[in-house]
């Protein structure tokens, strides 16, 4: 808190500086100290969960015979793994209370979710008494950093959101007067970049890939407008690399 409360700050309002005031809320965004301080603070929470596992008041998921995983930390996200037993989540609630009393950091219920394979209604009622967090079925998957994590591999129907995303992008562009060069630039820098990103993460069904390529080729030939477009050449010639005449 000494780094925060000793700093005097002023703000320019229409080019005129205001009176100096002190900061009391915390580190400002972009401060190089903030990631380091976060690691120090979250290490306390990690230690509290480890103590709960060692005292057998909380149990993580068993990966192999001698290894349990109770929590994973990534950037500013915390993934807690456990079994559907109300005693374990009561322990987690008390652990979060200890963490809050020491750091004044509280869980964001709007950005948190419970993922379960199946859930009993009585357990769900008791769980809601501890945490005001939405509960979702694990089979449906969870969205993390823009990517849907699922127990089973992606199916064709699971890619509909990406198709709608590309259609939305094209729909926002079709009302603008774009030259052929501008259309090609948008197709290469935006639409194809989206495809390259997702293909680097997971396999995409061929039928779905062909559908997206059809939308892109239609956008290039027609500019997203209705009616028949003018095709300069076959799509297989356009899709070649530039040094092959594409």
FENRA-V624202 format. One record per residue. N is the residue number from 1. NEAR is the number of other ideal C-beta (glycine too) atoms within 12 Angstrom. Layout:
N;NEAR
N;NEAR
This chain:
1;14
2;10
3;17
4;19
5;15
6;11
7;20
8;14
9;18
10;14
11;14
12;9
13;9
14;7
15;7
16;9
17;13
18;13
19;11
20;11
21;14
22;16
23;20
24;13
25;14
26;20
27;22
28;15
29;10
30;8
31;16
32;12
33;19
34;18
35;16
36;14
37;21
38;23
39;16
40;17
41;26
42;25
43;19
44;24
45;32
46;23
47;21
48;32
49;36
50;21
51;20
52;32
53;28
54;15
55;16
56;15
57;24
58;33
59;26
60;26
61;21
62;15
63;12
64;8
65;6
66;7
67;12
68;23
69;21
70;35
71;29
72;18
73;22
74;11
75;13
76;18
77;19
78;28
79;24
80;35
81;27
82;31
83;22
84;24
85;20
86;24
87;21
88;31
89;33
90;22
91;29
92;37
93;27
94;22
95;34
96;32
97;21
98;20
99;27
100;18
101;14
102;17
103;21
104;12
105;22
106;18
107;25
108;15
109;16
110;10
111;14
112;22
113;26
114;29
115;28
116;26
117;16
118;14
119;23
120;15
121;11
122;12
123;23
124;23
125;13
126;21
127;28
128;20
129;15
130;25
131;25
132;17
133;25
134;18
135;28
136;22
137;18
138;21
139;17
140;19
141;23
142;24
143;16
144;18
145;13
146;14
147;18
148;27
149;23
150;22
151;17
152;14
153;15
154;24
155;19
156;18
157;16
158;26
159;30
160;18
161;20
162;32
163;30
164;15
165;22
166;34
167;24
168;18
169;26
170;32
171;17
172;16
173;27
174;23
175;12
176;16
177;12
178;22
179;12
180;20
181;13
182;19
183;31
184;25
185;18
186;28
187;34
188;23
189;16
190;24
191;34
192;27
193;18
194;30
195;30
196;16
197;18
198;28
199;20
200;12
201;18
202;21
203;16
204;27
205;22
206;13
207;15
208;27
209;24
210;19
211;23
212;33
213;25
214;22
215;33
216;34
217;30
218;28
219;37
220;36
221;25
222;24
223;27
224;31
225;21
226;11
227;11
228;9
229;19
230;13
231;16
232;16
233;15
234;13
235;22
236;13
237;15
238;26
239;24
240;13
241;10
242;11
243;6
244;10
245;12
246;17
